[in-house]
Structure formats: C-alpha cells, structure tokens
C-alpha cells in the first residue's frame, strides 16, 4: 500500500498530516530556543569563571521531555490509544527503576550536585582522606585525579557525602617536651611562623598556641594557608623551618618512651634466697 492508498483509506488525512507538521515544527522550535538559552547560560557562567553544570543538566531533562511529549502527541493524532501506551510505559518504568535504582540514585544526586553547585570541574576535593582535583563530572559519576598517590578515581554520585571540598587552611601540630618553658616555646614558634610565611607556596602561617597535652609531649598548633594543590609541598617546607628553629634553640622533638619501674628491695630478697 503506497502513500496515496493510505490517504484514500483514511489513515493519512490532511488534518492529521497538518497536525503532525505543526507538532514537529513546534517541537523543533522549542528545541532550538531552549538549546540557545542553555548555551547562552553556559557562556555567561564561563565568563564569570564558574564551571556551572546546571545548564547542561536542564538541557538533558528538557530534551527528553520534548521528545517524549512529541511522540505521545503524534500517537494521539493518528488515533493510537495513548492512555494504554502511557500506562504501559509507567509499568515498564517502574520495573526498570527497581532494576536500576542505584543508577537512578546517581542521576538524582548528580542533578543535586549541579543545581546546588557543591563542586565544579577543577575544584580541589578530599575523598577517602586523599587530596584530589575534579577532572570530569556527569550525572552518574565524578572523576577525581588524586595528588598524593597519582591516579584517577571514579566516584558514584550517590556517595557524595564522602567527597569534601578542600579548603586553603590546614592544621599542623608540633610536639614539645613538657620540661621546656612555654614562654620560650611560644617565642620560638612565633618566629618560625614569620619565616614560614616567606615561603612562596604559603599564603599565611599563624602560631595558635598549646592545643593539647599528650602522653610524652605538649602539642602546639599552627594554622597554615596555601593552595590545596600545593599543600603537601608547603607542609614539608614548614616542618623543615620549625625543625631548624627547634634545633637552633637546643630543643629536641620528643618521641614515645616507656618507663620501667623495678622494685629493688623485692629483687634483692629474691636474690638472697
């Protein structure tokens, strides 16, 4: 049966053809308009120095909606029972949803990450205690390049609570023997903080004072500010400066020790027996 015969049979009427053309034209126009809006939004965010993922996510959702609604309208134009098709689609979606619930969790959390701007590509983050950089993001996974142990980690978006943004500041605790006068230690560490600030990678260093009392030493705390990606190198240089200052002052960094107490009287009695 050719096209003319379909028209004669009443399947392809001029009304249906016109309605189909209007539907396709409307969907195409909506597609083009929304696409331009999303591209413009992305360019504005990039001009501000932001790697926003909101526009791509919205475009992905709207693209799916336009295609789905357009197909349903076309089916209705040609007399196909759309209600049954939608109901069947709903049942199939429920079955697929149960089978792919982890993937759906990733997608939902991916949308949450993008809309709330939890992090963007290029941000420094901490995952499982390791420092890294976000190198790629999609609705399912986030890829991180680790710094301390070079490599790439792919994290499911549903595990977002395990990823933390890395800040500029970090803590540095230095042990000092109990017998060393606190005033002397504070003077030495304030001088060490000033020298540490002269390191190019370090933006600021502050000696905060005593933080805690350990088993064999008093812990003194420093606050150091630096680019997260330069943290390890900055930490090594700060430790070197602090160690040099302690050596110059004749102060040794304590280490774990074990005291053994012997009852000499009891040992002598056993020996005489």
C-alpha positions in Angstrom: 0.0 0.0 0.0 1.5 3.3 -1.1 1.1 6.8 0.3 -1.9 7.6 -1.9 -3.7 4.5 -0.9 -3.1 5.3 2.8 -4.7 8.7 2.2 -7.7 7.1 0.5 -8.1 4.6 3.3 -8.4 7.4 5.8 -5.2 6.7 7.8 -3.3 9.7 6.5 -5.9 12.5 6.3 -4.9 16.1 5.5 -5.9 17.1 9.0 -3.6 14.5 10.6 -0.8 15.5 8.2 -1.2 19.2 9.1 -1.4 18.4 12.8 1.8 16.2 12.6 3.6 19.1 10.8 2.5 21.6 13.4 3.7 19.2 16.2 7.1 18.6 14.7 7.6 22.3 13.9 6.6 23.3 17.4 8.9 20.7 19.0 11.8 21.7 16.7 11.3 25.4 17.5 11.1 24.7 21.3 14.3 22.5 20.9 16.2 25.3 19.2 15.0 28.0 21.7 15.9 26.0 24.8 19.2 24.9 23.3 20.2 28.6 22.7 19.1 29.6 26.2 21.2 26.8 27.7 24.3 27.7 25.6 23.9 31.4 26.5 23.6 30.5 30.2 26.8 28.3 30.0 28.8 31.1 28.3 27.7 33.6 30.9 28.8 31.3 33.7 32.1 30.6 32.0 32.7 34.4 31.6 32.3 34.7 35.4 34.9 32.0 35.9 32.3 29.4 37.0 32.1 25.8 35.7 28.3 25.6 36.4 26.7 22.3 35.4 23.1 23.5 35.8 22.5 24.4 32.2 23.7 21.1 30.7 21.6 19.2 33.2 18.5 21.2 32.5 19.0 20.8 28.8 19.3 17.0 29.1 16.0 16.9 31.0 14.2 19.2 28.6 15.4 17.3 25.6 14.0 14.1 27.0 10.7 15.8 27.8 10.4 17.4 24.3 11.0 14.0 22.5 8.6 12.1 24.8 5.7 14.6 24.7 6.1 15.0 20.9 5.9 11.2 20.3 2.8 11.0 22.6 1.1 13.8 20.7 1.8 12.2 17.3 0.5 8.9 18.5 -2.7 10.6 19.6 -3.1 12.4 16.3 -3.1 9.1 14.4 -5.7 7.5 16.7 -3.4 5.3 18.7 -4.6 4.7 22.3 -2.2 7.0 24.2 -3.6 6.1 27.6 -2.7 2.5 27.2 0.8 3.4 25.9 1.4 5.8 28.8 0.2 3.2 31.3 2.4 0.5 29.8 5.3 3.0 29.8 4.7 3.6 33.5 4.7 -0.1 34.4 7.9 -0.6 32.3 9.5 2.4 34.0 8.7 1.0 37.5 10.3 -2.3 36.6 13.4 -0.6 35.1 13.5 1.7 38.1 13.7 -1.2 40.5 16.4 -2.9 38.4 18.4 0.3 38.0 17.8 2.1 41.3 21.5 2.7 42.0 21.9 4.4 38.7 18.8 6.5 39.3 20.2 7.5 42.7 23.4 8.6 40.9 21.4 10.6 38.4 19.3 12.3 41.1 22.3 13.1 43.2 24.1 14.3 40.0 21.3 16.8 39.4 21.5 17.8 43.1 25.3 18.4 42.8 24.8 20.5 39.6 22.0 22.7 40.9 23.4 23.3 44.3 27.0 23.8 42.9 28.5 21.5 45.5 31.7 21.4 43.4 32.7 22.0 39.8 35.3 20.7 37.4 38.7 22.0 38.6 37.9 22.2 42.3 40.1 20.6 44.9 38.4 18.0 47.0 39.2 15.3 49.6 38.0 11.8 49.0 38.8 8.9 51.5 41.4 11.2 53.1 43.2 11.9 49.9 43.6 15.2 48.2 42.5 15.4 44.5 41.1 17.5 41.7 37.7 17.0 40.0 38.6 16.4 36.3 35.2 15.3 35.0 31.6 15.2 36.1 28.4 13.8 34.6 25.0 12.8 36.0 26.3 9.3 37.1 29.9 9.7 38.2 32.5 12.1 39.3 36.2 11.6 38.3 39.0 12.8 40.6 42.7 12.9 40.0 44.5 12.2 43.2 47.6 14.3 44.1 49.4 12.3 46.9 49.3 9.0 45.1 48.9 9.9 41.4 45.9 8.2 39.8 42.3 8.7 38.8 39.3 7.7 40.9 35.7 7.4 39.6 33.1 8.0 42.4 29.4 7.3 42.0 27.4 10.4 42.7 25.3 8.7 45.3 28.4 8.7 47.5 28.6 12.5 47.5 28.9 12.6 51.3 32.3 11.0 51.0 33.6 14.0 49.0 34.6 17.2 50.7 35.8 20.5 49.3 39.4 21.2 50.3 40.0 24.5 52.0 43.0 26.7 52.0 43.7 26.2 55.7 45.1 23.1 57.4 46.4 22.3 60.8 50.0 21.4 61.8 50.7 20.1 65.3 54.2 20.0 66.7 55.2 18.1 69.9 57.4 19.8 72.5 58.9 18.3 75.7 57.0 19.1 79.0 60.2 20.4 80.6 60.6 23.2 78.1 59.3 26.6 79.3 56.1 27.5 77.5 57.2 31.2 77.1 60.3 30.1 75.3 58.5 27.8 73.0 55.9 30.4 72.1 58.7 32.9 71.2 60.5 30.3 69.0 57.3 29.3 67.3 56.1 32.8 66.6 59.5 33.4 64.9 59.1 30.2 62.9 55.6 31.3 61.8 57.0 34.5 60.4 59.8 32.6 58.5 57.2 30.1 57.2 55.1 33.0 55.7 58.1 33.8 53.5 57.7 30.5 51.6 56.2 31.3 48.2 53.7 28.5 48.3 52.4 29.6 51.7 49.8 32.5 52.0 49.8 32.7 55.7 51.1 31.0 58.9 49.8 31.6 62.4 51.0 30.1 65.6 47.8 29.3 67.7 49.4 28.1 71.0 49.0 25.0 73.0 46.4 22.6 71.6 46.6 19.5 73.9 48.6 17.5 76.4 50.0 14.3 75.0 51.5 11.3 76.8 55.1 12.5 76.4 54.7 16.0 74.9 52.7 19.2 74.8 51.1 19.7 71.3 51.5 23.2 69.8 49.3 24.1 66.8 49.9 26.1 63.6 47.4 27.3 61.1 48.8 27.3 57.5 47.0 28.7 54.5 48.0 27.6 51.0 46.6 26.4 47.7 45.1 22.9 48.3 47.1 21.5 45.4 50.4 22.8 47.0 49.5 21.6 50.5 52.0 18.7 50.7 55.0 20.7 49.5 54.1 23.6 51.7 53.7 21.3 54.7 57.2 19.8 54.2 58.8 23.2 54.0 57.0 24.4 57.1 58.1 21.3 59.0 61.7 21.9 57.9 61.7 25.6 59.1 60.1 24.6 62.5 62.7 21.8 63.0 65.6 24.1 62.2 64.3 26.6 64.8 63.9 24.0 67.5 67.4 22.6 66.7 68.9 26.1 66.9 67.3 26.5 70.3 68.6 23.2 71.5 65.1 21.7 71.9 64.6 18.0 70.8 61.3 16.8 69.5 60.1 14.1 71.9 59.4 10.5 70.9 57.3 7.8 72.6 59.1 6.4 75.6 58.4 3.5 78.0 59.3 3.9 81.7 60.1 0.7 83.6 59.9 0.7 87.4 61.8 -2.0 89.3 61.3 -2.8 93.0 65.0 -3.1 94.1 64.1 -4.3 97.6 62.0 -7.2 96.4 64.6 -8.2 93.8 67.3 -8.2 96.5 65.3 -10.5 98.8 64.7 -13.0 95.9 68.4 -13.0 95.1 69.4 -13.7 98.8 67.0 -16.6 98.9 
